[in-house]
């Protein structure tokens, strides 16, 4: 137990140590200061701007910025869908894979463009090396870069003191996020992963004779490490293999497990320092980091201690293990490594897994649900976690201002009716998407073929599927499926298509609607003049405000999803005597 807690402390300490250096580096990148990569990357950036015909010094207002985000994302979706639909003519296809069904391709394209990486297929049995590299891996980079760019634009809106409604240039921010941050870190970490045994090859699969006569076995290979690094760094989460980071070729030992957990949290945590530096008050960044950390540690504690107990079925069968619930877990990582990963991957928008979520104890399963139910603002996705948390900050400032009888102010800018309407709409999009789609899946005859289990478990799997997709997470409780080989007149096939389309639309809507709304908030705040702080101004860099912010996050999450979660994991936990 002591060693488990020590390993947990080391991983978390490594995150804290990197917050300021990486956060400061990103702030310098996006404010145009020289960094050690400028000499190499700056000429390429100028060529990129000339190719697009954009002036890197010219700012965009929020509408132009949002249009650029949407235009780039539409192009990305079409390009990825085309790649997924032309697999039979692609190079690097040693197994001769053909394209999947159109509905699965729709879901997959929507998933990777939105940084969700929800997978209704097994990568090693479905996709060519070309589709994995040119399709999915490229989207892992650019979808993460879009999130970072939008977060930076929102920060500029808060930091702007000129009164002009400019929040930056999307095309420049996109390039800098990829070239200065994502590619260099991913390159170095991919080499480290290869050194630890993570696979990286273009060789074909190895076909073997099994131990039984006439039984054939296939050992899937591929360029894994290059995708694995950005999969975690960009909080993408989609695995090269069906079993994701439980596969030794993706996550080979305890060191790579800790390293990949560190990668998932690295940029979301460091962006709080970027925010503090760009708004001119590092205390502001630490306040948000503190609120995120408290919520994160609570999530880790729940799943960590819950998984140290055996399930009722294990207790009844007399199958007890000194490490607790080892069902669905890798012996390489045990319950501590699996529990920490489960918490990390669901408070961020990563969704990668190194253990089976459906094998968590009933109470342990509450942790992934809670991470998603607060809109993944506990560090969250790269960029998306910070900009949604800033919306919660605005809501907390408004509530605090009402409590002291003052016009709410944040960083010297008055929070008025327009900002509150936009902020309220932002926090409502995800809950509405989840509850409407999960309800449709449970109540519709077309949704039922996708649901495998019954009772609280079946409801949990369905609710979690749409909670994960609406939060652009991508992890799953298994059971709920969207992969089926359709046959004429088969209602089940139509039901699976229903899941693919509904899930794809959920991912697209829940990604881009909040993104557009937060850009509108940034544009509105950028145009405001700064007012001097008074005696009654609510400070947003104090422990008192951190407590208020945590309360607002929990209150909104609990009010929205608590009744639904009661019907799933909580009922199951009570039925199973809490563990």
N, C-alpha and C positions, 0 to 999 in steps of 0.2 A: 504493500500500500504506500509506504514511504517513497519507494523508488518510482512508483507510478506518478505520484504528486511531484516529485523532483523532475521527471521528464516533462511533465506538463508545464512546470515553471520555467524550464529551460527554453521550450518552444515559445512561450509567451514573452519571455525576456528578450529573445532574439527579435521579436516583432517590435517591442518598445525601443530597442537600441537602434533600429533602422528607420524609425518614424521621422526623426528630424533630418538626418542626412538625405534620405530619398525625397522627403517632402520639400526640402529646400532646393534640391536639384530640379525637381519638377517645376517649382515656382520660377526658377531662373530660366528654364526652357521656355515656358509659356509667356514670360515677360520679355523674351528676346535677348536676355543676357548671354554672354559667351560661356560655354561649358567646354569640357575637354573633347567633345565630339563635334564641336562647331566647325572646325577646319575641314573635316571630312564630309559632314552632312549638309552644311550650308549651301554648297554649290548644287547639290541634288535638289534641295528645297527650292532654289531659284528656278531650276529647270522644271520642277513640278508646277510652280506657279505660272511660268510661261506657257506650259502645255495647257493649263486650264484657263489661261487668259485672265487670271485674277491678280490684283495688286495686294501683296502681303501687308502693305501699310494701310490699306483701306479697310475700315471697319464695316461690320454689318449690324443692322438693327435686328431685333429678335425675330421679326418676320422673315427677313432674308436668311438669317442663320437657320431657322427652322425649315425653310424651303430647301436649303442646301442639304440638311440632314435627311430629309425625306427623299429628295432626288437621289442622293448617294445610296440610300438604303433600298430604294426601288431598283436601281441598277444592280446592286449586289444580289438582291433576291432573284432577279431574272437570270443573272449570270450563273448563280448556284443551281437554280432549277434546271437550266440548260445542261450543266455538267452532270447532274443526277439523271437526266433523261437520255444521255448519249453514252452510257458506259460501255456498250458493246463495241464502239469504234474508238475507244480511248487507248492510249499507250499504257504501259505498266499495269497490265491486267493479266497476271500469270494464271489466274484461276478461271479466266473466261467469263467473268460475271456479266450479266445483263442488267438493265435498269429495273428498278423496283416499280411498283404500281404508281400511278400518277398521284393518288391521294397521299401515299407515304412520302413521295417526293415533295408534295406541297407542304406537308407537316415538317419535313426535315429542312427545307429551304427557309420556311418561316422561323424555325427553331434556331438555326445557326445565325441568321441575319439579326435576330433579336437578342443574341448573346444568351439564349436559353439552353440550347443543346439538348432538348428533349429528344429521346431516341426511341422510335417504335420499331427498331431493327437491330440486328447484330452486325456490327461493323465488319468483322472478319469474314462474315458469310454473305455480305451484301454489296460492299463498296470496293471499287478498284483502288489501287495505290494512287492513281491520278486524282480520283474523286476525293480521296482522303486529304491529299496534299494541296491540290489546286482549288478544291472546293471548300472543304471543312476547315483546314488549317488556315487558309487565307481569311476566311470569315472570322475565325477565332481572333486574329489580329485586328481586323478592321472594325468588327462589332465592339470589341473592347475599346478601341480608339475613339469610336463615336461616343461611348459613355463618358470617357475622360474629357473629350472636347466639350460636351454639354456641361459637365461639372465646372470646367474652367470658365465657360461663358457665364454661368450663374454667379460664380465668384466675382468675375469682372463687374457684373451688374451691381453687386453689393459694394464693391470697392470703388466704383466710379465716383469721382468727385467733380467732374467737369459739367455735369448736367446734360451731356450729350447721350443719346440713347443707343450708343454702340457697345456691343458686347464681344467684339473680336471678329475674326475671319475663320469660318468653319474649315475651309480647305487647308489653311495653314495649321490650325490646331490639330486636325486629323493627321496630317503628315508628321508633325512633331511628336504626337503621341506614339505613332508607329516607329519612326526612325530613331528618336532619341531615347525612348523608354522601353517599349515592348520588344523590339527586335534585339537590342543589345543584351538585355537581361535574359531573354529567352535563349539566345545563342549560348551564353555562358552556362546557364543552367541545364540546357540540353546536353552539353559536353559532360557536365558533372553526372547527369543521369546515366549517360552511356558508360561512364567509368564505373558505375555501380551495377551494371548489368541490364539496364533498360535497353530494349531492342532498337536498332536503327539499321535497316537493310532494305534493299529493293529486290532481294532474292525471292524466288517463288516459294510457296508453301512446301513443307516437307511431308511426304506421304509415307506412312509406315504400315507394316503388318502388325496387327494387334497380337496380344498374348494368346487369344483364342484363334483357332484355325479359321481362315476366311474372313476375319474381321479387319477392316481397314481403319487406320487412324490418321488424322491430319493435324499437323502442327502449324498453326497459322503464324506467319511472320509479317514484317512490314516496317515502314519508317515511323516508329512509334515515338522515340524520344523527342523529336522535333515538334510533334504535335502535343506531347505530354507537357512540355514546358509551358507553352502558351495556353494550353488547356487550363492549367492551374493559375498561372500569372494573370491571365485575363478573366478569371472567374467564369470560364466557359463551361467546363465540366464534361463535355461529350467524350466518351472513351473510344480509343481505336478498337478495343475489344468489347464484347458484350458485357463482360463482368467488370468493366471499368478499372478502377485502381485497386481492385482485389486481385487482378491478374499480375503475376510476377514480372511479365514482360513490360508492364506499365509502372509497377511499383515493387521493386525487387526486394527491399529489406527495410529494417527499422529506420535506417538513416534516410533513405529516399522517402519513407512515409513522413518523417518529421520535416524534411525539406519541402515536400509538396504541401503540407499543411501551412508551413511558413510562407510559401509562394502565394497561396490563396489569399492570405490576409495582408500581404505586403503592401500592395498599392492602395487598397481601400483604407488601411490604417494611415499610410503616409500622406494621403490626400488631405487629412485633417490638418497636418502641418503645412501643407501647401496653401490651404485656405487661410490659416492663421497668418502666414507670411504675406500673402497677397492682399489681405484686408488691413495689414499694418498692425495686427495685434495677435501675437502668438498665443496669448492666453485664450483667445476665442477658439483657436484650434484645439488647445488642450481641453477646453471645456467640452467640446463635442467628442473628443477622443475619450474623455472620462465617462461620459454618458454611455457611449457605445461599449466601453470596457465593462462597466457594471452589468449591463444587460447581457453581454456575452458570457461573463463568468457565471451568471445565474443559469444560463442555458447549459453551459458545460457541467455545472454541478449536478443538475437534474439527471442528465443522461449518464454522467460518469458514475454516480452512486446507484442509479437504478439498474445499470447493467452489471453491477457487482452481485446481484441477486439472481438466482435461478428462476426460470418461469414456473408457473404452477404445474405444467405438464412434465417438466423435468423433475420437479420435486416429487410428484406422484409416481413417476417411473423410477425414482431413486438415482437419477442421473445427475449428479452434482459435481461441480468443478470448482477448484479453489479460486479461480479467476472470475467466477460468476457465470453469467449467461454467455456461453461460447457458441451458441447456435448461430449459423450464418456469418461467422467471423473467421478471419485468417489467424492461424496460430502464430504467424510471424508478427502480428501486431497485438493480439490479445484484446481484452475489453478496453484498456486505457487508450490505446492507439485508435481503436475503432470508435470509441465514444467521443474522443476529442474531434476526430474527423467528422463525425455526424453533426456535431454542433457547429463546427467551422463552416462546413459546406452548405448549411441551411440558414445561417445568419448572413452569409454572403449569397451572391447569385450564382455560385459555382455549380453545385449539384453533383459534382463527382462523388463517388462512393467507394469505400474500401471494405464495406460489409453490407449485408442485406438488411435494409430498413424494416422489412416485414418480419424479421426475426428479432427485432428489438423487444424488450419487455414492453408491456402496455404503457407503463409510466415513462419508460425511456423514449417511447414514440411521441410523447407530448413535446419533447424538446425540438425535434424538427418542425412540428406543427407550429410551435410558438415562434420559432425563428422566421417562418414564412408569414405568420399572421400579423407581424408588425411591419409588413412591407419591406423586409430586408434592409432596414436602416441601421442594424447593428453591424457596422462596417459595410455590409451590403456589397453590391457589385462594384467593379471599377468605375468610378464616376457616379453611377446611378445611386449607390448607397449614400454618398455625400449629398447629392442635390436633393434627394427626397428627405434626408434628415434636415436639411436647411429649411424645407417646407414645414417640418414639424417644429423647428426653431421659431419660425414666423408665427405659427399657431400658438406656441407657448408664450411668445412675446405679447401677442394679442390678449391671451387670457390673463397674463400677469399685469398688463396695462389696465385692463378692466378692474382687476382686484385693487389696484392702487389709485384708480380714478384718473389716470393719465392717458393721453393719446399714445397708443403703442408706437415705440420707436426701436429700430434695429440698426445698429451701426450708424446712427445719426440720421436715419431716413424714416419718415413716418409710414407706418403700416396702415393703409386706409382701405376703403371698401373694395376697390379693384383687386388689391393684393389678396385680401381675405377671400374673395369669391374664387379667385384662381387657385389659391392654396387649398381651399375646401374641395374644389373639384378634383384637384390632384390626388388627395388622399382618399377620395371616394371611388376613383376609377378601378383600382385593383380589387377592393372588396366587392363592388358590384359585378365585376367580371367573374370573380370566383363563385359567388353565390348563385348568379344566374346560370352559368354554365354547368356547375355541379348539380344544381337542381334539375336542369334539362337532361343531364346524363342519367340521373337516378329515376326521373319520372317518365322519360320517353322510352318507347319500345325500341327505338334505334340505339339508345344508350345502353340498354341492358346486355347485349352480347359482349360488350367490352369489360363487364364486371365479372370477375372470377369468383370471389369469395362472397359469403352471405353474412348477414348480421352486422354488428359494429365494425368488424374487419373490412367487409365489403364497402361499407359507407366510408370508412377511413381511407381506403385505397382510392375511391372515386373523388372524394373531397380533396385529398392530397394531390391527386393528378392535376386538377384544375388550379389548386392553390399554387402548385409548383410552376405550372405554365404561366399563370397570370403574373407571378413574381419573377418570371424569366430565370427560374432556378434550374430546372431540368432533372432533379432527383425524383425518385418514385418509390412508392411502397409496394411496387410490383402488383401483379394481379390484374390491374387495369391495363388493357391493351388496345392498340390501334393498328396491329399488323395482322392481316388475313389475306389469303389468296382467294379473291372473289370468284364465284361461279354464278351463272345466270339464274335469276330468280331467288337467290339466297338472301334472306332477310339479314342473317348474321353478317354477310359481307357488306350490306348497306349500313349496318350498325357500326362496323369498323370504319367505313368511310366517314360516317357521322363523327366519330371520335377524332379522326385525322383533321377534318375540316374545322370542327368546332375548336379543337385544340390549337390549330394553326392560326385561326382568326383571333383566339384569345391571346396568344403570344404577341401577335402583331399589334392589336389594340392596346394591350396593357403595357407595351414597350413605348409606343410612339405617342399616344395621347398624353400620358404624364410628362413625357419629354417636351412636347410642344407647350404644355401648360407651364412648366417650370421656366422655359425660355421666355414665355410671356411675363412671368413674374420678374425675371431678371431684367427684361426690357423696361418694365414699368419702374423698377427701382433705380435702374441706371439713369433714367431721366430726372430723378428727384435731386433736389439740392440738399446738402447736409445741413441739419439744424443742430445748434449747440446743445450738449447734454445739460439737463437741469438737475435740481436736487431730487426730483421725483422720477428721474429716468431709471428704468429697470436695467441694471447691468446684466449682461449675458455672458460674463466670463467668471462667474462666481460659483462656489459649490451649491448655493441656494438655487440658482438657475438650473444647474445640472439636475438637481432633484426634481424641479418643476418639469424639465424636459423629459426626464424618464417617466414621470407620471403621465404626461400627455401621450407619449408613445404607447405606454401600457393601457391607458384608458381607451384610446381609439382602437387599439388592437383587440382588447378584451370585449368591448362593446360590439364590435363587428363580428368576430369569429367565435367568441366563447360559446354561444349556444350551439353552433354547428360542431365545434370540437367536443362538446359534451356528449353529442350523439355518437361519436366515434371512439377515439382513444380513451376518453375519460370513462365512458360506460364500460368499455372493455377492461380498463384498469380496475374499476370497482367490482366487476364481475369476477375478475381474477385475483381478488383480495389485494389489490394495489400493485402487485408485481407479477 
